[in-house]
Amino acid sequence: MHRSETAVSVELQTPDMTLNIGPQHPSTHGVLRLIAKVDGERVREVEPVIGYMHRGYEKISEVRTYAQITALVNRIDWVSGFANEVPFILGVEKLMGIEAPERAQWIRLILSELARISSHLVFMSSYPLELGATTPLMHTLREREHILELIEDVTGGRFHPNFNRVGGVKPNYGGGSTTKKQSMDLPAGFFERTAAAMDRMESICDDLDLLVTGNEFIKMRTVGVGVIPGDKAIEYGLSGPNLRASGVAYDLRKADSYLTYDQVDFDVVTRPDGDCYDRYVVRQDEIRESVKIIRQAIDKIPSGPLQAKVPRILKAPKGQVYTRAENPKGEFGYYIVSEGGKMPYRLKIRSTSFSNLTILPWVLQDQLVPDLVAILGSLDFVLGDVDR
């Protein structure tokens, strides 16, 4: 037999190698270190190392008044901003037996959904970049500016609004008419600009259908990669889009019905396959649902006061409460323990990204090294949230 016709099969024995990915790496969305043991091109074991950005929010809050803590918590997940404030304020109001006026609750809902759109747009601009697609980055961030401008018009802050108050929201008497839809708490023309921005959000989603979700190269990197079954997602405590992309239709806006979400119509978006592609598509579809919610809120928001009657000095009675909300990245909760007084005795934060990252050692096992970045980015996390 000629030598060229002889099939030779040789299995190379390669030793395991330990790779340090991070703590400074573009795909880690902050200061995260992954200690990965690899065998050739396969990841055999991963150990996440966190804590590089620890800022001690829970202990700092024990020496801050309830009013001061609002300025702290909107910095935990700095991409979500306003949405971080809502469950904390709801918890304090529950402790004190206070209910915010209906108009204030509608304003909270609108700003929460604007924060959701803003957060998802950050993901939808950065994730394709990690896969090698550069065009969506500036294209998407440009549209996000319209959302940040709306938030800034109302609250005065783009990233850190500090706009919620116990019993309502911060009044703004800088302008506006006294009509039903534009009382003096919101800037003049806010609803018109918001409606126009929602049209732009639908347009950018249509564009991303061509640039990203329909892109064959994006699909090659994401379809069937990093699959998380629904039962495994529940087991590891995933929530938000990461859970819904695994086929679990669980959304606190429906399940817990806080603020005025029970008065608007929207769908809980799910996908069946639980891979990187589905985790992207779910977030894109959720932007469309947020647009629907905001348009309904513009039509339904009533006139009325922004603040309930609250004591001049806020003191919560002795007790404890856990409140949660469907933040852009999933369930975000605060467990507040009060011994009476102006400050919480203890505060425990159930941060979304921390819980979502617990699945990393499982989902990265036996994956290809090039797919590690694709899976990591698809979980959409912020390390300030993880380390808090």
DOVEXNU-374280 format. One record per residue (C-alpha): residue number from 1; residue in three letters; x, y, z. Coordinates in steps of 0.001 Angstrom, whole numbers, plus 524288, in hexadecimal, padded with zeros to 5 digits. Layout:
BEGIN
R   seq   type       X       Y       Z
R   NUM    ALA       X       Y       Z
...
// end
This chain:
BEGIN
R   seq   type       X       Y       Z
R     1    MET   80000   80000   80000
R     2    HIS   80501   80D71   7FC91
R     3    ARG   80884   81592   80870
R     4    SER   7FF92   8209C   80455
R     5    GLU   7F402   81749   804E2
R     6    THR   7F6BE   81327   812C4
R     7    ALA   7EDC5   8199E   81CDF
R     8    VAL   7F524   81D54   82916
R     9    SER   7EDAC   8207E   83580
R    10    VAL   7F597   82629   84086
R    11    GLU   7EF3D   82B54   84CEF
R    12    LEU   7F7BA   835AD   852F2
R    13    GLN   7F86A   8360F   861A5
R    14    THR   7F8CE   8443A   865E9
R    15    PRO   7FA2B   848F0   873EA
R    16    ASP   7EFDE   851CA   879D3
R    17    MET   7F302   8603A   87983
R    18    THR   7EE28   86ABB   882CD
R    19    LEU   7EA04   87788   87C92
R    20    ASN   7E726   88415   883E4
R    21    ILE   7DCB2   88BAE   87CA3
R    22    GLY   7DBE5   89928   88292
R    23    PRO   7DA9C   89FD7   88BDB
R    24    GLN   7DC41   8AA55   8816A
R    25    HIS   7D61C   8A4D2   87523
R    26    PRO   7CC63   8AB53   86BC9
R    27    SER   7C2AD   8A018   86C36
R    28    THR   7C1C3   89F9F   87B11
R    29    HIS   7B9CD   8AC4E   87BEC
R    30    GLY   7C18E   8B0AF   887B9
R    31    VAL   7CC0A   8AB29   89070
R    32    LEU   7C990   89C79   88FF3
R    33    ARG   7D3C3   891B5   88FEA
R    34    LEU   7D15A   8841D   88AB1
R    35    ILE   7DB00   87953   88E00
R    36    ALA   7D8E5   86FBA   882F2
R    37    LYS   7DF04   8624F   881CD
R    38    VAL   7DF75   85E9F   87385
R    39    ASP   7E2E4   85235   86C4B
R    40    GLY   7E6A0   85651   85EA0
R    41    GLU   7DB07   85E5A   859E0
R    42    ARG   7D19B   85969   86446
R    43    VAL   7CE92   86007   8711C
R    44    ARG   7CE7C   85589   87B8C
R    45    GLU   7CC4C   85DCB   887A1
R    46    VAL   7C9DB   86C24   88ACA
R    47    GLU   7CAD0   8733B   897BF
R    48    PRO   7C56E   88131   897D8
R    49    VAL   7CCCA   88A7A   8A0D1
R    50    ILE   7C4FF   8965F   8A508
R    51    GLY   7C670   8A124   8AF0A
R    52    TYR   7D006   8AA1E   8A819
R    53    MET   7C602   8B52E   8A807
R    54    HIS   7BFD8   8B2E8   8B55B
R    55    ARG   7BA17   8BFBF   8BA22
R    56    GLY   7B2D4   8BB77   8C652
R    57    TYR   7A564   8C0C5   8C30D
R    58    GLU   79E8E   8B86E   8CD23
R    59    LYS   7A704   8BD23   8D87C
R    60    ILE   7A776   8CB39   8D3E7
R    61    SER   7989B   8CB4A   8D3AB
R    62    GLU   79860   8C846   8E232
R    63    VAL   79E16   8D5BC   8E4F5
R    64    ARG   795C6   8DD2B   8DB1F
R    65    THR   787D0   8E1F3   8DC5B
R    66    TYR   77D6B   8DC05   8D3D1
R    67    ALA   77D2F   8E844   8CB7D
R    68    GLN   78BEB   8E7E0   8C98A
R    69    ILE   78C2E   8D98E   8C59C
R    70    THR   784C7   8DC93   8B916
R    71    ALA   790DD   8E36E   8B3E6
R    72    LEU   798F0   8D74D   8B6C8
R    73    VAL   79084   8CC95   8B11B
R    74    ASN   78EE9   8D23F   8A387
R    75    ARG   79D96   8D052   8A1DE
R    76    ILE   79D84   8C19D   8A476
R    77    ASP   79A33   8BDDD   8967C
R    78    TRP   79E50   8CAA9   89062
R    79    VAL   79859   8C705   88339
R    80    SER   78AC0   8C58F   8891E
R    81    GLY   78B21   8D1D7   89186
R    82    PHE   77D3F   8D587   89502
R    83    ALA   77866   8C76D   89582
R    84    ASN   78150   8C495   8A11C
R    85    GLU   77A4A   8CEAA   8A965
R    86    VAL   76C8B   8C95F   8A7C1
R    87    PRO   76CD5   8BCD1   8AFEE
R    88    PHE   7741A   8C3B0   8BAFA
R    89    ILE   76A60   8CED7   8BB9D
R    90    LEU   75F0A   8C53E   8BB03
R    91    GLY   764FD   8BE0D   8C68E
R    92    VAL   76640   8CA47   8CEE4
R    93    GLU   75867   8CE62   8CB6C
R    94    LYS   75372   8C0F0   8CF4E
R    95    LEU   75A78   8C1CD   8DC59
R    96    MET   754B3   8CF31   8DEFF
R    97    GLY   74717   8CC29   8D9EF
R    98    ILE   747DD   8D67B   8CF41
R    99    GLU   7424D   8D56F   8C188
R   100    ALA   74709   8DE86   8B6D1
R   101    PRO   73CC6   8E5F5   8AEED
R   102    GLU   73878   8DF98   8A24C
R   103    ARG   73EEC   8E9C0   899A0
R   104    ALA   74BF2   8E79A   8A05F
R   105    GLN   74AA1   8D8FF   89E27
R   106    TRP   74831   8DB10   88FAD
R   107    ILE   75430   8E3D0   88EC0
R   108    ARG   75C1E   8D94C   89593
R   109    LEU   75716   8CF6A   88BAD
R   110    ILE   75AA7   8D7DE   87FF1
R   111    LEU   76859   8DA97   884FA
R   112    SER   76A59   8CC42   88880
R   113    GLU   76718   8C840   87AA0
R   114    LEU   76FE5   8D2CE   87510
R   115    ALA   77AC0   8CD4B   87DA9
R   116    ARG   777B6   8BFA7   87862
R   117    ILE   778EA   8C450   86A61
R   118    SER   78597   8CB6A   86D8A
R   119    SER   78B6E   8BF62   87401
R   120    HIS   78797   8B64D   868EA
R   121    LEU   78D27   8BFAD   85ED1
R   122    VAL   79A4B   8BF50   865C3
R   123    PHE   79A17   8B083   864DB
R   124    MET   795AD   8B08C   856BC
R   125    SER   7A0BA   8B9B2   85300
R   126    SER   7ABBC   8B326   85A85
R   127    TYR   7A869   8A4CC   85863
R   128    PRO   7A9C2   8A4CF   84981
R   129    LEU   7B6BA   8ABE1   84B3F
R   130    GLU   7BBB9   8A093   8536D
R   131    LEU   7B810   89774   84855
R   132    GLY   7BF2F   89FA2   83E3F
R   133    ALA   7B42E   8A84A   83929
R   134    THR   7B808   8B69C   83AAD
R   135    THR   7ACF8   8BD83   83376
R   136    PRO   7A202   8BBFC   83DB0
R   137    LEU   7AA05   8C299   8486E
R   138    MET   7A8EA   8D0F0   844ED
R   139    HIS   79C4F   8CE9F   83D7C
R   140    THR   795A3   8C9E6   849E1
R   141    LEU   79C2B   8D328   85388
R   142    ARG   797D3   8DEA2   84B24
R   143    GLU   789AB   8DAC2   84D1C
R   144    ARG   78BDE   8D880   85B8C
R   145    GLU   78F27   8E6EF   85D01
R   146    HIS   780F1   8EA27   85A6D
R   147    ILE   77D05   8E1D7   8661E
R   148    LEU   78750   8E7D6   86EF2
R   149    GLU   782E7   8F56F   86B0D
R   150    LEU   774F8   8F246   86F2D
R   151    ILE   77997   8ED2D   87C61
R   152    GLU   78236   8F923   87E26
R   153    ASP   77713   90261   87AB1
R   154    VAL   76EE8   8FD04   885D9
R   155    THR   778E5   8F9A5   89044
R   156    GLY   784B0   90211   88D38
R   157    GLY   78D95   8F62A   88C6C
R   158    ARG   790E1   8ED3E   8811F
R   159    PHE   79667   8E194   88875
R   160    HIS   79338   8E44D   896B7
R   161    PRO   785E6   8EADE   8979C
R   162    ASN   783A8   8EA7B   8A677
R   163    PHE   775B5   8EE14   8A32D
R   164    ASN   76D6B   8E546   8ABCE
R   165    ARG   76906   8EA2E   8B900
R   166    VAL   7623C   8E2EE   8C3F8
R   167    GLY   753F2   8E55A   8C0EB
R   168    GLY   755D4   8E911   8B2A3
R   169    VAL   75F8F   8EFA1   8A9B2
R   170    LYS   76712   8FC5F   8A9EE
R   171    PRO   75EAB   907B8   8A51D
R   172    ASN   76404   90FBD   899EA
R   173    TYR   75E36   91D2F   8984D
R   174    GLY   76760   921A4   88DA0
R   175    GLY   75CD5   922C0   88359
R   176    GLY   75170   91C22   87CD5
R   177    SER   74304   91E95   87B44
R   178    THR   7380B   91B1C   88475
R   179    THR   730E1   91205   87B28
R   180    LYS   72D95   90419   87EE5
R   181    LYS   73959   8FE65   877FC
R   182    GLN   74323   9091C   87AE6
R   183    SER   7422B   90E35   88894
R   184    MET   74D8C   91578   88E92
R   185    ASP   75491   90932   8931E
R   186    LEU   75915   905C0   88565
R   187    PRO   76001   90E71   87B7A
R   188    ALA   75803   914B3   870C0
R   189    GLY   756D7   90BD0   864ED
R   190    PHE   75BDE   8FFDC   86C37
R   191    PHE   7512F   8F6BF   8676D
R   192    GLU   7528A   8FB41   85959
R   193    ARG   76143   8F91A   859A0
R   194    THR   75F55   8EBEC   86027
R   195    ALA   755B4   8E78F   855C3
R   196    ALA   75F50   8EB98   84B24
R   197    ALA   76A41   8E449   85214
R   198    MET   761E9   8D80A   85295
R   199    ASP   76081   8D8A5   843CE
R   200    ARG   76F49   8D926   842ED
R   201    MET   770A0   8CD79   84BF5
R   202    GLU   76800   8C544   8432A
R   203    SER   76FED   8C9D2   8378D
R   204    ILE   77CF5   8C5F9   83DBF
R   205    CYS   77767   8B88D   840F5
R   206    ASP   773B0   8B6FC   832A3
R   207    ASP   78174   8BB01   82EAE
R   208    LEU   78778   8B156   83847
R   209    ASP   77F4D   8A682   8323D
R   210    LEU   7877B   8A898   82609
R   211    LEU   79474   8ABEB   82C65
R   212    VAL   794C0   8A1D0   83742
R   213    THR   789B7   897FE   838E1
R   214    GLY   78975   894CF   82A5B
R   215    ASN   79836   894E0   828DA
R   216    GLU   79D31   88755   82538
R   217    PHE   7AA41   88990   82BED
R   218    ILE   7A3B3   88D98   838AA
R   219    LYS   79B5B   88157   837E5
R   220    MET   7A76F   878EB   835D1
R   221    ARG   7AD21   87E3B   84284
R   222    THR   7A0B4   87DAC   84AA9
R   223    VAL   796B2   87393   8460D
R   224    GLY   79801   86736   84E29
R   225    VAL   7A2F5   86D41   85649
R   226    GLY   7A20F   86E32   86519
R   227    VAL   794FA   86746   86622
R   228    ILE   78E78   86894   8738A
R   229    PRO   78255   8600B   87532
R   230    GLY   776FA   865DD   87CA8
R   231    ASP   77820   85CC6   88856
R   232    LYS   7869B   85FB1   8898F
R   233    ALA   78403   86E61   888B9
R   234    ILE   77A4C   86D49   893F4
R   235    GLU   78393   864C6   89BCA
R   236    TYR   78E48   86F01   89B12
R   237    GLY   7854F   87A6B   89E20
R   238    LEU   785A6   88128   890F9
R   239    SER   77B92   88BB2   88EAB
R   240    GLY   777CE   895D6   884A9
R   241    PRO   77AE6   89426   8762F
R   242    ASN   784A4   88933   8790A
R   243    LEU   779BB   8812B   87F31
R   244    ARG   76F88   88485   87509
R   245    ALA   778EA   880FE   869FB
R   246    SER   778CB   8733D   86FAD
R   247    GLY   76A1E   87247   86DB8
R   248    VAL   765B0   8761F   87B7B
R   249    ALA   75AF2   8806C   87ABA
R   250    TYR   75DA0   886EE   887C2
R   251    ASP   75D38   895B4   88903
R   252    LEU   75B15   89CEE   895D6
R   253    ARG   75383   8A77D   88EB3
R   254    LYS   74919   89D04   88CC5
R   255    ALA   74BAE   89425   8986B
R   256    ASP   74CD5   89EB7   8A2DA
R   257    SER   745B9   8A9DF   89C0B
R   258    TYR   74C31   8B56A   8A2C5
R   259    LEU   74A73   8C3B6   89EDE
R   260    THR   73FA9   8C424   8946D
R   261    TYR   7440E   8B8D9   88BD5
R   262    ASP   736F3   8B239   88DC6
R   263    GLN   730CA   8BD5C   88613
R   264    VAL   738C5   8BBB4   879AD
R   265    ASP   738C7   8B0F6   86F99
R   266    PHE   74591   8AA92   86B87
R   267    ASP   74B01   89D25   86896
R   268    VAL   75528   8958C   87039
R   269    VAL   75F06   89288   8658F
R   270    THR   764F5   884EC   865B2
R   271    ARG   76D93   87CDB   85CB3
R   272    PRO   76E74   86E06   85C6B
R   273    ASP   77CC3   86A8E   85AA7
R   274    GLY   783FA   8718B   865A7
R   275    ASP   79026   8743E   85D85
R   276    CYS   797EF   880B8   85B67
R   277    TYR   78F9B   88453   84FB0
R   278    ASP   782EB   88352   85748
R   279    ARG   7885E   88B86   86259
R   280    TYR   78B13   89653   8588D
R   281    VAL   77DF4   89566   851B5
R   282    VAL   77649   8959E   85E7B
R   283    ARG   77C54   8A29E   8622F
R   284    GLN   7798C   8A85A   854EA
R   285    ASP   76B59   8A3F3   85599
R   286    GLU   76A30   8A95C   8636A
R   287    ILE   76D62   8B6D3   85E22
R   288    ARG   7616F   8B5CA   85572
R   289    GLU   75937   8B1ED   86139
R   290    SER   75E88   8BD5E   8692B
R   291    VAL   75AA1   8C657   85DFC
R   292    LYS   74CC0   8C0F8   85EF9
R   293    ILE   74C8A   8C331   86DAA
R   294    ILE   75166   8D137   86CBC
R   295    ARG   7479B   8D4CB   86238
R   296    GLN   73C82   8CFA9   86AA2
R   297    ALA   741C9   8D6D5   8767D
R   298    ILE   741DD   8E3B2   86F09
R   299    ASP   7336C   8E1E7   86C1F
R   300    LYS   72F91   8DD51   879B6
R   301    ILE   7378C   8E5A6   88310
R   302    PRO   72E68   8EDF9   88B51
R   303    SER   73064   8FB54   890FF
R   304    GLY   73266   8FCCE   89F79
R   305    PRO   73C95   8FE6D   8AA18
R   306    LEU   74A40   8F8B9   8A978
R   307    GLN   74C0A   8F6AF   8B80A
R   308    ALA   74454   8F062   8C2CE
R   309    LYS   74470   8F6C4   8D01F
R   310    VAL   750A4   8F218   8D716
R   311    PRO   756F5   8F63A   8E3DF
R   312    ARG   76131   900D9   8E2D8
R   313    ILE   76B01   8F78F   8E909
R   314    LEU   769E2   8E9E0   8E365
R   315    LYS   76A34   8DF4C   8EDAE
R   316    ALA   7664A   8D16E   8EA69
R   317    PRO   75FDF   8C988   8F53C
R   318    LYS   765FD   8BD0A   8FA1D
R   319    GLY   76439   8B208   8F062
R   320    GLN   76992   8AB99   8E43F
R   321    VAL   76598   8AAC2   8D60C
R   322    TYR   76A45   8A52D   8C921
R   323    THR   7665C   8AC14   8BC9D
R   324    ARG   76A6D   8A8F1   8AED0
R   325    ALA   768A4   8ADD9   8A100
R   326    GLU   76ADC   8A92A   8931D
R   327    ASN   776FE   8B0FC   88FE7
R   328    PRO   77CD5   8B0CC   88230
R   329    LYS   785BE   8A566   885AE
R   330    GLY   77C1C   89E15   88E4F
R   331    GLU   77728   89D78   89C44
R   332    PHE   77CE8   8A81C   8A4DE
R   333    GLY   77924   8A80A   8B32D
R   334    TYR   77BD5   8AE6F   8C043
R   335    TYR   77A2A   8A82A   8CD86
R   336    ILE   778EB   8B331   8D757
R   337    VAL   7797F   8B12E   8E60C
R   338    SER   77557   8BCBA   8EE60
R   339    GLU   77715   8BE58   8FCFB
R   340    GLY   7701C   8CB62   8FC50
R   341    GLY   776DF   8D7F0   8F89C
R   342    LYS   77BCA   8DF47   8ECC6
R   343    MET   784F6   8D492   8E7E9
R   344    PRO   7835B   8C61D   8E50F
R   345    TYR   78932   8BCE2   8EF05
R   346    ARG   78CE4   8B379   8E429
R   347    LEU   78B99   8B3C4   8D55F
R   348    LYS   78D92   8A7FC   8CC9B
R   349    ILE   78DB0   8A9E5   8BDEC
R   350    ARG   78970   89F08   8B4C6
R   351    SER   790F5   8A3CB   8A8E5
R   352    THR   78D5F   89E4C   89BB2
R   353    SER   79A9C   89C8E   89538
R   354    PHE   7A036   8955A   8A0F8
R   355    SER   7958B   88B08   8A040
R   356    ASN   79662   889EF   89175
R   357    LEU   7A517   887A1   891C0
R   358    THR   7A40F   87BEF   89AD7
R   359    ILE   7A17E   8736E   88EF5
R   360    LEU   7AEA3   87695   888A3
R   361    PRO   7B604   86A6D   88D8C
R   362    TRP   7AB1D   861C2   88857
R   363    VAL   7A877   86835   87B3C
R   364    LEU   7B6D4   86A13   877A8
R   365    GLN   7BACA   85C12   87A80
R   366    ASP   7BF29   854AD   86E37
R   367    GLN   7BCFD   8609A   865A0
R   368    LEU   7C6BE   864DD   85B5B
R   369    VAL   7CFE5   86FBC   85F78
R   370    PRO   7CB58   878EA   8547B
R   371    ASP   7BD40   87712   8591A
R   372    LEU   7C08C   87B28   866F6
R   373    VAL   7BFA5   8899C   863A4
R   374    ALA   7B2EB   887AF   85C21
R   375    ILE   7AC95   880CB   867C0
R   376    LEU   7B1E8   88A44   871BE
R   377    GLY   7ACF6   89627   86A70
R   378    SER   79F8B   8904F   8680A
R   379    LEU   79C87   8904B   876AA
R   380    ASP   79CE6   89F49   876FC
R   381    PHE   7A273   8A273   88453
R   382    VAL   7A896   8AE16   88B23
R   383    LEU   7B359   8ABE0   89509
R   384    GLY   7AF14   8B732   89D89
R   385    ASP   7A294   8AF6C   89F68
R   386    VAL   7AA23   8A2E6   8A252
R   387    ASP   7B381   8A8FF   8AC30
R   388    ARG   7AA26   8B3A5   8B14B
// end
